[in-house]
Amino acid sequence: MKNEQTMTFSVSEDKEGELKKNLTVIYDALREKGYNPVNQIVGYILSEDPTYITTYNNARSLIRHIDRDELLQTLVKSYLGG
């Protein structure tokens, strides 16, 4: 029988606060440029293609500095109230 272990992943509260601040800037920049921010951010998460994110207000640079694993963990945690 195979011995399987579950990997754990944790994001600190400070990191979560910075991530939320940056994601808000990205969301606002997309909205101000007339894009659907949720669709664009999801497109970026799924493809890792930075062209989903506008360069306006430095949003593309910000999202490229966000670790996708940390982003997904934070989003799931927020959604599920964890």
N, CA, C and O atoms as a GROMACS GRO file, in nm:
protein
  328
    1MET      N    1   0.084  -0.117   0.000
    1MET     CA    2   0.000   0.000   0.000
    1MET      C    3   0.089   0.124   0.000
    1MET      O    4   0.190   0.130   0.070
    2LYS      N    5   0.051   0.220  -0.077
    2LYS     CA    6   0.128   0.343  -0.093
    2LYS      C    7   0.105   0.437   0.026
    2LYS      O    8  -0.008   0.455   0.070
    3ASN      N    9   0.212   0.497   0.075
    3ASN     CA   10   0.203   0.592   0.184
    3ASN      C   11   0.188   0.732   0.126
    3ASN      O   12   0.283   0.786   0.069
    4GLU      N   13   0.071   0.790   0.138
    4GLU     CA   14   0.046   0.923   0.083
    4GLU      C   15   0.036   1.025   0.194
    4GLU      O   16  -0.025   1.000   0.298
    5GLN      N   17   0.096   1.140   0.171
    5GLN     CA   18   0.086   1.250   0.265
    5GLN      C   19   0.025   1.369   0.195
    5GLN      O   20   0.046   1.390   0.076
    6THR      N   21  -0.049   1.446   0.269
    6THR     CA   22  -0.108   1.567   0.215
    6THR      C   23  -0.013   1.683   0.236
    6THR      O   24   0.036   1.704   0.347
    7MET      N   25   0.014   1.756   0.130
    7MET     CA   26   0.098   1.874   0.141
    7MET      C   27   0.014   1.987   0.202
    7MET      O   28  -0.104   2.000   0.171
    8THR      N   29   0.075   2.067   0.287
    8THR     CA   30   0.004   2.181   0.343
    8THR      C   31   0.062   2.308   0.285
    8THR      O   32   0.180   2.315   0.249
    9PHE      N   33  -0.022   2.409   0.278
    9PHE     CA   34   0.016   2.537   0.222
    9PHE      C   35  -0.048   2.644   0.306
    9PHE      O   36  -0.166   2.635   0.338
   10SER      N   37   0.028   2.745   0.343
   10SER     CA   38  -0.025   2.849   0.430
   10SER      C   39   0.024   2.985   0.385
   10SER      O   40   0.140   3.002   0.346
   11VAL      N   41  -0.066   3.083   0.391
   11VAL     CA   42  -0.033   3.220   0.356
   11VAL      C   43  -0.053   3.303   0.483
   11VAL      O   44  -0.158   3.295   0.547
   12SER      N   45   0.046   3.383   0.519
   12SER     CA   46   0.036   3.463   0.640
   12SER      C   47  -0.068   3.574   0.622
   12SER      O   48  -0.101   3.612   0.510
   13GLU      N   49  -0.118   3.625   0.733
   13GLU     CA   50  -0.218   3.731   0.729
   13GLU      C   51  -0.162   3.858   0.665
   13GLU      O   52  -0.233   3.926   0.592
   14ASP      N   53  -0.034   3.889   0.691
   14ASP     CA   54   0.027   4.006   0.629
   14ASP      C   55   0.028   3.992   0.478
   14ASP      O   56  -0.004   4.086   0.405
   15LYS      N   57   0.065   3.874   0.432
   15LYS     CA   58   0.070   3.846   0.288
   15LYS      C   59  -0.070   3.854   0.228
   15LYS      O   60  -0.088   3.905   0.118
   16GLU      N   61  -0.170   3.803   0.301
   16GLU     CA   62  -0.308   3.809   0.254
   16GLU      C   63  -0.355   3.954   0.241
   16GLU      O   64  -0.424   3.989   0.145
   17GLY      N   65  -0.318   4.038   0.338
   17GLY     CA   66  -0.356   4.179   0.332
   17GLY      C   67  -0.296   4.249   0.212
   17GLY      O   68  -0.363   4.327   0.145
   18GLU      N   69  -0.169   4.221   0.185
   18GLU     CA   70  -0.101   4.281   0.068
   18GLU      C   71  -0.163   4.229  -0.061
   18GLU      O   72  -0.183   4.304  -0.156
   19LEU      N   73  -0.193   4.099  -0.064
   19LEU     CA   74  -0.255   4.039  -0.182
   19LEU      C   75  -0.390   4.103  -0.209
   19LEU      O   76  -0.422   4.136  -0.323
   20LYS      N   77  -0.470   4.122  -0.105
   20LYS     CA   78  -0.603   4.183  -0.121
   20LYS      C   79  -0.590   4.327  -0.172
   20LYS      O   80  -0.666   4.370  -0.259
   21LYS      N   81  -0.494   4.401  -0.117
   21LYS     CA   82  -0.473   4.540  -0.160
   21LYS      C   83  -0.436   4.544  -0.308
   21LYS      O   84  -0.492   4.623  -0.383
   22ASN      N   85  -0.343   4.458  -0.349
   22ASN     CA   86  -0.300   4.456  -0.489
   22ASN      C   87  -0.411   4.408  -0.581
   22ASN      O   88  -0.429   4.462  -0.690
   23LEU      N   89  -0.486   4.307  -0.539
   23LEU     CA   90  -0.596   4.257  -0.621
   23LEU      C   91  -0.704   4.363  -0.637
   23LEU      O   92  -0.768   4.370  -0.742
   24THR      N   93  -0.726   4.444  -0.535
   24THR     CA   94  -0.823   4.553  -0.543
   24THR      C   95  -0.777   4.658  -0.645
   24THR      O   96  -0.858   4.709  -0.722
   25VAL      N   97  -0.648   4.690  -0.644
   25VAL     CA   98  -0.594   4.785  -0.743
   25VAL      C   99  -0.613   4.730  -0.884
   25VAL      O  100  -0.653   4.803  -0.975
   26ILE      N  101  -0.584   4.602  -0.902
   26ILE     CA  102  -0.600   4.536  -1.032
   26ILE      C  103  -0.746   4.537  -1.075
   26ILE      O  104  -0.777   4.570  -1.189
   27TYR      N  105  -0.835   4.501  -0.984
   27TYR     CA  106  -0.979   4.498  -1.012
   27TYR      C  107  -1.027   4.638  -1.054
   27TYR      O  108  -1.098   4.652  -1.154
   28ASP      N  109  -0.988   4.739  -0.978
   28ASP     CA  110  -1.031   4.876  -1.008
   28ASP      C  111  -0.978   4.923  -1.143
   28ASP      O  112  -1.049   4.989  -1.218
   29ALA      N  113  -0.852   4.890  -1.173
   29ALA     CA  114  -0.793   4.930  -1.301
   29ALA      C  115  -0.869   4.866  -1.418
   29ALA      O  116  -0.896   4.932  -1.518
   30LEU      N  117  -0.902   4.739  -1.404
   30LEU     CA  118  -0.977   4.671  -1.510
   30LEU      C  119  -1.115   4.733  -1.527
   30LEU      O  120  -1.161   4.754  -1.640
   31ARG      N  121  -1.181   4.760  -1.416
   31ARG     CA  122  -1.314   4.821  -1.422
   31ARG      C  123  -1.309   4.959  -1.486
   31ARG      O  124  -1.392   4.992  -1.570
   32GLU      N  125  -1.211   5.040  -1.445
   32GLU     CA  126  -1.198   5.175  -1.499
   32GLU      C  127  -1.172   5.175  -1.650
   32GLU      O  128  -1.212   5.268  -1.720
   33LYS      N  129  -1.105   5.071  -1.699
   33LYS     CA  130  -1.078   5.061  -1.843
   33LYS      C  131  -1.193   4.994  -1.919
   33LYS      O  132  -1.183   4.976  -2.041
   34GLY      N  133  -1.301   4.958  -1.850
   34GLY     CA  134  -1.419   4.904  -1.917
   34GLY      C  135  -1.423   4.754  -1.931
   34GLY      O  136  -1.509   4.701  -2.002
   35TYR      N  137  -1.334   4.684  -1.865
   35TYR     CA  138  -1.332   4.538  -1.869
   35TYR      C  139  -1.418   4.480  -1.757
   35TYR      O  140  -1.448   4.548  -1.658
   36ASN      N  141  -1.457   4.354  -1.772
   36ASN     CA  142  -1.522   4.281  -1.664
   36ASN      C  143  -1.408   4.224  -1.579
   36ASN      O  144  -1.343   4.127  -1.618
   37PRO      N  145  -1.383   4.284  -1.462
   37PRO     CA  146  -1.266   4.246  -1.382
   37PRO      C  147  -1.262   4.099  -1.341
   37PRO      O  148  -1.156   4.037  -1.343
   38VAL      N  149  -1.376   4.044  -1.306
   38VAL     CA  150  -1.379   3.903  -1.262
   38VAL      C  151  -1.339   3.812  -1.378
   38VAL      O  152  -1.255   3.723  -1.361
   39ASN      N  153  -1.397   3.834  -1.496
   39ASN     CA  154  -1.363   3.751  -1.611
   39ASN      C  155  -1.215   3.763  -1.648
   39ASN      O  156  -1.151   3.663  -1.679
   40GLN      N  157  -1.162   3.883  -1.643
   40GLN     CA  158  -1.022   3.904  -1.679
   40GLN      C  159  -0.928   3.838  -1.579
   40GLN      O  160  -0.829   3.776  -1.618
   41ILE      N  161  -0.958   3.851  -1.451
   41ILE     CA  162  -0.872   3.791  -1.348
   41ILE      C  163  -0.879   3.639  -1.356
   41ILE      O  164  -0.777   3.572  -1.343
   42VAL      N  165  -0.998   3.584  -1.377
   42VAL     CA  166  -1.011   3.438  -1.393
   42VAL      C  167  -0.933   3.392  -1.517
   42VAL      O  168  -0.865   3.290  -1.512
   43GLY      N  169  -0.944   3.467  -1.626
   43GLY     CA  170  -0.868   3.433  -1.746
   43GLY      C  171  -0.719   3.429  -1.718
   43GLY      O  172  -0.649   3.339  -1.765
   44TYR      N  173  -0.670   3.526  -1.642
   44TYR     CA  174  -0.529   3.528  -1.606
   44TYR      C  175  -0.493   3.408  -1.518
   44TYR      O  176  -0.391   3.342  -1.542
   45ILE      N  177  -0.574   3.379  -1.419
   45ILE     CA  178  -0.544   3.267  -1.328
   45ILE      C  179  -0.538   3.136  -1.406
   45ILE      O  180  -0.448   3.055  -1.383
   46LEU      N  181  -0.632   3.115  -1.496
   46LEU     CA  182  -0.636   2.990  -1.570
   46LEU      C  183  -0.523   2.976  -1.672
   46LEU      O  184  -0.471   2.866  -1.692
   47SER      N  185  -0.487   3.086  -1.736
   47SER     CA  186  -0.389   3.079  -1.844
   47SER      C  187  -0.249   3.127  -1.807
   47SER      O  188  -0.151   3.091  -1.872
   48GLU      N  189  -0.242   3.207  -1.703
   48GLU     CA  190  -0.118   3.276  -1.663
   48GLU      C  191  -0.069   3.369  -1.774
   48GLU      O  192   0.050   3.400  -1.782
   49ASP      N  193  -0.162   3.414  -1.859
   49ASP     CA  194  -0.130   3.507  -1.967
   49ASP      C  195  -0.154   3.649  -1.917
   49ASP      O  196  -0.269   3.687  -1.892
   50PRO      N  197  -0.049   3.728  -1.900
   50PRO     CA  198  -0.063   3.862  -1.842
   50PRO      C  199  -0.142   3.960  -1.929
   50PRO      O  200  -0.182   4.066  -1.882
   51THR      N  201  -0.166   3.925  -2.056
   51THR     CA  202  -0.241   4.018  -2.141
   51THR      C  203  -0.388   4.026  -2.102
   51THR      O  204  -0.460   4.112  -2.153
   52TYR      N  205  -0.435   3.938  -2.014
   52TYR     CA  206  -0.570   3.952  -1.961
   52TYR      C  207  -0.582   4.073  -1.870
   52TYR      O  208  -0.692   4.120  -1.843
   53ILE      N  209  -0.469   4.124  -1.823
   53ILE     CA  210  -0.469   4.234  -1.726
   53ILE      C  211  -0.414   4.360  -1.793
   53ILE      O  212  -0.310   4.356  -1.859
   54THR      N  213  -0.484   4.470  -1.776
   54THR     CA  214  -0.442   4.598  -1.834
   54THR      C  215  -0.312   4.647  -1.771
   54THR      O  216  -0.279   4.612  -1.657
   55THR      N  217  -0.240   4.728  -1.846
   55THR     CA  218  -0.119   4.790  -1.791
   55THR      C  219  -0.154   4.916  -1.712
   55THR      O  220  -0.070   4.972  -1.642
   56TYR      N  221  -0.278   4.961  -1.724
   56TYR     CA  222  -0.324   5.082  -1.655
   56TYR      C  223  -0.302   5.070  -1.504
   56TYR      O  224  -0.329   4.965  -1.445
   57ASN      N  225  -0.254   5.175  -1.443
   57ASN     CA  226  -0.225   5.179  -1.298
   57ASN      C  227  -0.130   5.069  -1.253
   57ASN      O  228  -0.134   5.026  -1.137
   58ASN      N  229  -0.045   5.024  -1.344
   58ASN     CA  230   0.056   4.923  -1.311
   58ASN      C  231  -0.005   4.787  -1.273
   58ASN      O  232   0.059   4.706  -1.207
   59ALA      N  233  -0.130   4.763  -1.316
   59ALA     CA  234  -0.202   4.641  -1.276
   59ALA      C  235  -0.133   4.515  -1.326
   59ALA      O  236  -0.125   4.417  -1.253
   60ARG      N  237  -0.083   4.516  -1.449
   60ARG     CA  238  -0.019   4.394  -1.504
   60ARG      C  239   0.107   4.360  -1.425
   60ARG      O  240   0.134   4.244  -1.396
   61SER      N  241   0.183   4.461  -1.391
   61SER     CA  242   0.304   4.437  -1.312
   61SER      C  243   0.268   4.382  -1.174
   61SER      O  244   0.336   4.293  -1.123
   62LEU      N  245   0.163   4.436  -1.113
   62LEU     CA  246   0.120   4.388  -0.982
   62LEU      C  247   0.080   4.241  -0.986
   62LEU      O  248   0.120   4.162  -0.900
   63ILE      N  249   0.001   4.204  -1.087
   63ILE     CA  250  -0.048   4.065  -1.089
   63ILE      C  251   0.064   3.967  -1.117
   63ILE      O  252   0.058   3.852  -1.075
   64ARG      N  253   0.166   4.011  -1.187
   64ARG     CA  254   0.278   3.921  -1.216
   64ARG      C  255   0.362   3.894  -1.091
   64ARG      O  256   0.440   3.798  -1.089
   65HIS      N  257   0.347   3.976  -0.988
   65HIS     CA  258   0.419   3.955  -0.863
   65HIS      C  259   0.337   3.877  -0.760
   65HIS      O  260   0.383   3.853  -0.648
   66ILE      N  261   0.216   3.838  -0.799
   66ILE     CA  262   0.130   3.760  -0.710
   66ILE      C  263   0.148   3.612  -0.743
   66ILE      O  264   0.135   3.572  -0.858
   67ASP      N  265   0.178   3.534  -0.642
   67ASP     CA  266   0.190   3.390  -0.660
   67ASP      C  267   0.050   3.332  -0.680
   67ASP      O  268  -0.038   3.351  -0.596
   68ARG      N  269   0.030   3.261  -0.791
   68ARG     CA  270  -0.105   3.209  -0.820
   68ARG      C  271  -0.154   3.112  -0.715
   68ARG      O  272  -0.273   3.112  -0.684
   69ASP      N  273  -0.067   3.029  -0.658
   69ASP     CA  274  -0.109   2.936  -0.553
   69ASP      C  275  -0.160   3.012  -0.431
   69ASP      O  276  -0.261   2.975  -0.373
   70GLU      N  277  -0.088   3.117  -0.394
   70GLU     CA  278  -0.131   3.198  -0.279
   70GLU      C  279  -0.263   3.268  -0.310
   70GLU      O  280  -0.352   3.275  -0.225
   71LEU      N  281  -0.276   3.318  -0.431
   71LEU     CA  282  -0.400   3.384  -0.472
   71LEU      C  283  -0.518   3.287  -0.464
   71LEU      O  284  -0.622   3.320  -0.408
   72LEU      N  285  -0.501   3.169  -0.520
   72LEU     CA  286  -0.610   3.071  -0.518
   72LEU      C  287  -0.645   3.028  -0.376
   72LEU      O  288  -0.762   3.015  -0.342
   73GLN      N  289  -0.543   3.007  -0.293
   73GLN     CA  290  -0.571   2.969  -0.154
   73GLN      C  291  -0.650   3.079  -0.084
   73GLN      O  292  -0.747   3.050  -0.013
   74THR      N  293  -0.609   3.202  -0.102
   74THR     CA  294  -0.676   3.314  -0.037
   74THR      C  295  -0.819   3.328  -0.086
   74THR      O  296  -0.910   3.354  -0.007
   75LEU      N  297  -0.841   3.311  -0.217
   75LEU     CA  298  -0.976   3.322  -0.272
   75LEU      C  299  -1.067   3.211  -0.219
   75LEU      O  300  -1.181   3.237  -0.182
   76VAL      N  301  -1.017   3.088  -0.215
   76VAL     CA  302  -1.097   2.975  -0.166
   76VAL      C  303  -1.127   2.996  -0.017
   76VAL      O  304  -1.240   2.976   0.027
   77LYS      N  305  -1.027   3.037   0.059
   77LYS     CA  306  -1.046   3.061   0.202
   77LYS      C  307  -1.150   3.169   0.224
   77LYS      O  308  -1.236   3.156   0.312
   78SER      N  309  -1.143   3.276   0.146
   78SER     CA  310  -1.238   3.385   0.159
   78SER      C  311  -1.380   3.340   0.122
   78SER      O  312  -1.476   3.373   0.190
   79TYR      N  313  -1.390   3.265   0.014
   79TYR     CA  314  -1.520   3.218  -0.033
   79TYR      C  315  -1.586   3.124   0.066
   79TYR      O  316  -1.707   3.130   0.088
   80LEU      N  317  -1.506   3.037   0.126
   80LEU     CA  318  -1.561   2.938   0.219
   80LEU      C  319  -1.564   2.987   0.363
   80LEU      O  320  -1.612   2.916   0.452
   81GLY      N  321  -1.515   3.107   0.386
   81GLY     CA  322  -1.520   3.164   0.520
   81GLY      C  323  -1.420   3.104   0.616
   81GLY      O  324  -1.442   3.105   0.738
   82GLY      N  325  -1.309   3.051   0.562
   82GLY     CA  326  -1.210   2.983   0.646
   82GLY      C  327  -1.114   3.073   0.702
   82GLY      O  328  -1.024   3.029   0.775
   0.00000   0.00000   0.00000
